[in-house]
Amino acid sequence: MTTEERLNLIKQVGEEIVQEDELLKLLESGEQLIAYDGFEPSGQIHIAQGILKAINVNKMTKAGIKFRMWVADWHALANNKLGGDLEKIKTTGKYFIEVWKASGMDLSKVEFLWASDMVKNPDYWKLVIQVGRTNLLRRFIRTAEMMGRQESLDNLTGANIIYSCMQVADIFMLGAKITQLGMDQRKLNMLAREIGPQLGFWKPVVVSHHMLMGLNKPQYQISNMKNERAKDADSSHMSRVAAKSMDNTKPTSLMHVREDISERKELAKLNNKISRTIALKMSKSLPDSAIFMTDTTEDIKRKISKAYCPEGVVEENPVLEYYKYILFESLERLGLQNIVVERPAKFGGPVILNSYENLERLFKEKQIHPLDIKQKAIEFLDKLLEPVRKHFEEDSYAKDLLQKVKSYQVTR
């Protein structure tokens, strides 16, 4: 496989890559590259953590990358998952691994590593402290979104700050030249790029995958208060820049002022996108917002049948997202070359879809009805989950883990 082909595979995984030219240099180096993604064990795995993760990992390993799946049990403890019960968290982590084994993930270049093993190494905690020394508290507070928290300072705990330092340290302790996490982790990955060289390490390339939407109607949970705070911050910054431009001792051209303000606006747009991504993603605390990896056929039918899918609307449509990121990506695994959507004869009969773009165009033109694509989605999802269900029915170890995890209450 050529370097260009390897790069293109990784670009299929990354909704955003920071920076692509750095990634190309890594691929050209001939080094055995390591990428990682981390998971807090908390409740049952949904399809984004299962099937979609397998799809992305398989592309990365096909591109020659060694992948480390980081079972972040101590991070879940810091984030108060499962009430902070470490034994329950560890049991859930073992269940996670069983799901990945049955999800179609090529395990030949995949390692499963545990934070509970890493924390026994004094060098790890030394690095965590070194990370914490690089920035003021407010910088780490801003990374709290990567824990799914968009809360006031009053609700953050000391453990949340330690979490941020741990996750940066993870990257370097794992030897990961590539971080392959979701877009919701962007702020922390940018922090790692900034401080890596300061601590004598590298600047990791960030390959951020798309965050699959929840099945419910989009609910933007970005408060007016936060929007006002952002406006105030931008206004204050612009005033400071303008004042600086009038300081005769430190002349700043109007062009530079405009460039700086433009950069701030672009950053604000990106932060709003990340906030919206977090608000829209599926939630374990809302079971019908996601397909879980051991859902029954009846569960899948119920959830997809009532999923948000307005006719002709392709933006922020969760059913179309399932087609784009899961169903079309799974054709080879299902032994198919295309998707055939059944339609009543009076509406044109069956339609053969060779690509997601084909589906999106026809749906936007209202040539395909939401009920038509929902029926096919139910059929395909059921086939994809069947091997996982079978594994947890027939393997006694996996079955016992699942029963325990189902008995746990998801606290967040």
N, C-alpha and C positions, 0 to 999 in steps of 0.2 A: 504494500500500500504506500502511495506517495505521501509526501508531507502535506500536499494540498488536499488530498483525499482525507487524511487524518484531521486536518483543520476543519474541513467541511462537516465531518461527523460531529465534532465538538460544537461547531456553530449551530447545529440542529438542536443541541441541548440547551445552549445559552440564549435566553431572551436578551441578555446583555453580557458582553465580555469586556472586562477591564484588565488589561488592554490587549487587543487582538495582535498587535505587532509583537508584544512581549510573549504571547502564547506561541506565535510562529517561531520565534527564536528558541524557545524551549523545545519545540518539536524538532527543530533542526539540530539541536545539540547532541542528539543521540543518547541522552541520559534517560534512565528508566524513571519516568515521571510518576508521581503519586498525587492522586486527588482524594478528597474526602468529603463526606456529608455526615452531619451529626443528627441524632434523633433522641429526643427525650421520651423515654418509655412512659406512656400515660394513656391507659385505655386501649380500645381496639384500634387496629390500623385501618385507615380508610384507603381508598383506591389510589389516591395521589402518592401516599407513602409506600404503597405496594406495587401495583402494576406500573404506574407512571415512573416510579423510582427504578424499577427493573428495566424499563425501556431506556431511560437515561444512562444508567450504569452500563448497560450492554453497549451503548454507542461509545461511551468513554473507553471501555476496555477493548472494544473493537479497534479503536484508534490507537491502541498500544499503551493506554494509561492503566497503571495499577490502582485499584480503588479500595479505599479503606472506609468501611461503614463503622461509624463511631457511635456506640451505644452510650449515650451521655446520661448515665444513671445519677451521678452526683450533681449534674446540672439540673436534672428533674427535681432532685431534693432541694437545691437552692431556689428553684422556681415554684416550690410547694405543690408539685404535681402529686396526685394520689395522697393528698394530705401530708406529704413529706415522709411517708412510710417507705424507707429504703428497701425493705424486703419485698414489698408489693411492687416497687419500681423495678427491682431486679428480676422478679418473676415475669413482669410485663416485657422487660428487655429480652428475655429468653423466648417469649412468645413472638416478639418482633422477628427474631432470627428465623424461627420456624416458618413464618409467613414469607419472608424473603426467599427461603429455600424452595418454596412451592410456587413462587410467583413468576417463574420464567427467567429469573436472573441467572446469567452465566457466571458461576462461582469460581471459575478457574483462575481469575485474576482479582478476586475479591477477598478481603480480610475483614473479619468481624472483631473489633477491638472494644474494650470496655474502659470507661473512665474510672471505674472502681479499681482497676489494675494500675492505671496510670498514677492515681493519687498516692500510691505507695512509694513513689519515686520522689525523694527530696528535691531533685533538680526541677521537677514539675512545679512545686510550690515556690521555689526560688524564682522561676520564670514568671509565675503568676504575679508575684510581688514586683518584679522588675517591670512588667507590663503596667501595673497600677501606678508606678512611680513616673511614668512617661507623660501623664496628662492630669489636668485638674479634674475634680469630681464632676463638674458640669458636662465634660465631654463623655464620661461614662454613663451619665444619666441619659444623655441623648441616644445611647445605644439600647435603651430599655425596650424599644419597639421590637427588637429582634426576639424578645421573649414573648411576643404577642401582647405586650403591655403598652397601652397608650394612656397612661394614668398620670395623676398629679404627683408631684414630688412627695407629698404626704403619704402616699400609698406604696412607695418603693421601700424595700428593706435593704439592709446591709448586704444580705445574701445576693440580691439582684445585682449589686455592683461587683461583688466577687465573681458572679457568673460571667459578666462581661470580660473581666480579666482572664478567667479560665478559658473562655472560648478563643480568645486571641492566642493564648499560650498553647492551646490544643493544636493549632495549625502548625506551629514550629516543632512541637514535640512529636507530631505524627509525620514530620518530613514532607508535608503537603505543599508542593509548589503551586498546586491548583486547588482552590476552594470551590466546591460544586454544591452550593446550597441555594435556597430559594431567594427571590427578590426581597423578601422581608428581612433578610440577613445583611442587606447591602451596607448599612451604616457601620456595622461591626467589621465587615470585611475591608471596608475602606480604612478603618482605624488600623487594622493589621498591616495593610500596605504602607501606611504612614510610619508606623513605629518599628516594623520589621528591620529595616536597615539600621535604625538607631540602636537596636539590641544585638547587632551583628548577624542578623539573619537576612533573608531575601524578601523581596516584595512579591507576595503571592498574586498570581493571576486569578481573577474572580470570574467564574462562569456561573451566572445566576440563572436558574431555571424558572420557568413560568409557574405561578401559583394557581392551581386549579380552583375555579370558583365553586362556591357552594351551590346546591340545587335550588335554593329558595330565591325568591325575588330579591334583587340587589337592595341592600339596606346600607346606605353610607353612614357610618358611625363616626364621622369627623365633625366634632361639635363646632358651633359658631364661635365659642370662646377660643378654641384653638386657632381657628381661622383669623380671628381678631388679633390674637397674640402674634401670629405670623406677620400680619400686616403691620402691627406696631414695631416688630423687630426690623422689618424691611425699611419702614419709614425712618426709624432711628439710625439704621446703618447708612441710609442715603444722606441723612443730615450730617453725619460724621464725615462721610466722603466729601460732601460739598464744602464743609468747613475746612477740611484738609486742603481742598483745591484752592482756597483763598488765602492759605498761609504762604506768605512770600518767601519764608525761609525754606519751605519744602514744596516747590511748585509742582502741581499736578495738572496735566492738560485736561480739557473738557472731554476729549476723546477717551482718556483713561478712566475718567469718572463714569462715562456712559458704559464703557466696557465692564467696569466693576459692577455697576448696577445690573447690567444685562446678565452677568454671571450669577448674581444673587437671584434674579428672577428665574433663571433656568434651574438653579438648585431648588428653589421653592416648588417649581413644577414637579421636579423629580421626587421631592419629599412628599408632595400631595399624592403622586402616583403610588408611592410605596404605602402611604397611609390607606389609600383606597384598596390596594391589593390586600392588605391585612384585614380590612373591614369586610371584603367580599369573599375571602377564602372559606372553605368548608370548616366546620367546627365539630369537634367530638362531643361538645356539650349540647349540640343540636343534631341529634341522630339522623333526622330526615334530610339534613343538608348535604349528606354524603353517602356514597356507597361504601360499605365496609367489606373487608376482604373475605369474610365468612357469611355474608348476607345470603339468605335463601332466595330462591327464585321469586317467591311472593314478596319479599322485602324489596327486591330490585324493581318488580312491577309497580309496587305502591309508590316508591320514591320517584322513579322516572315518570310515571303517569301524571303525577302532580307537580313535576318540576317546572320551573319558570321557563317558558319557551314561546314568547309572543310571535305570532305569524309575521314573517317578513323582516323581523328584527335580528340582525346578526351581531350587533355590539352587545357585549356583556350578556350573552345567551349561554347559560351553563350546559345545555344539551349539545349545542354546537361545539362547545369546548371539549366535551367528552369525545366527540367525533374527531376533532382536530388532534388532540394530544394523546388519545388512547386508542380509539377504534381503528382509524386509518394506520396508526403506527403498529397495530397488532395483526394486520392482515397476513403477513408471512407466518406468524405463529399459528394462526388459525387455518393455514393452508389455502388462503384465498388471494385473488389478484385484485378484486374490487368489491364494492358493496352494492347489493341489489336491494333497492327500497321498493316495497310493494305499494302500488296505488290502485284504487278502483279503476276499472276500465274507462268509466266515464270521465276520469281525470287524467287519462293518458296511459294507464297501465304501469307496469314495473319500469323503473328507471335505474340504469347502471351508473354508478358513481366511481370514477377512476381516481379521484383526488378530493381532498377537502375543499380546494378552491372551486371545484365543480359543484359540490354540495352547497357551498356558501352562495354561489351565484344563483342557483335554482331556488334556494330557500328565500333569498332576498327578492327574487322576482315572483314569489308566491306560487311557484310551480310545484313545490313540495310542501305539504301541510305538516304542522308540528306533530300531529298524531302518527303520521307515516314514519317520521324519523325516530319518534319515541319507541314505536314497536320494534324497529330494527335494533335500536340501542339496547333495549331489554334483552333481546335474543343474543346479541354479541357479548354483552357484559356477563350474562349468565354462563356462556361458554368459557369466558376468561377466568371466572371465579370457580368453576367446577373443580379444577385440579387442587385448588387451595382448600375448598370444602372437603374434598375427598381425603386430603392429607390429614386434616384435623378430625376426621371421622375414623380413619383407619390406624393412625399412629397414636398409640396410647400416651406417649410422652407429650406430644403436641396437644392431644385432646384434653389432658389434665391441665395443661397451661391455659388453654382457652377458657375452660370452666372457671378457673381461678380469676382470670382477668375479667370475665363477664360479671363476676361477683363484686368487683371493686367499683367504688363510686368515683367517677371523674370529678375532681374538685375544680379544675380549670380547663 
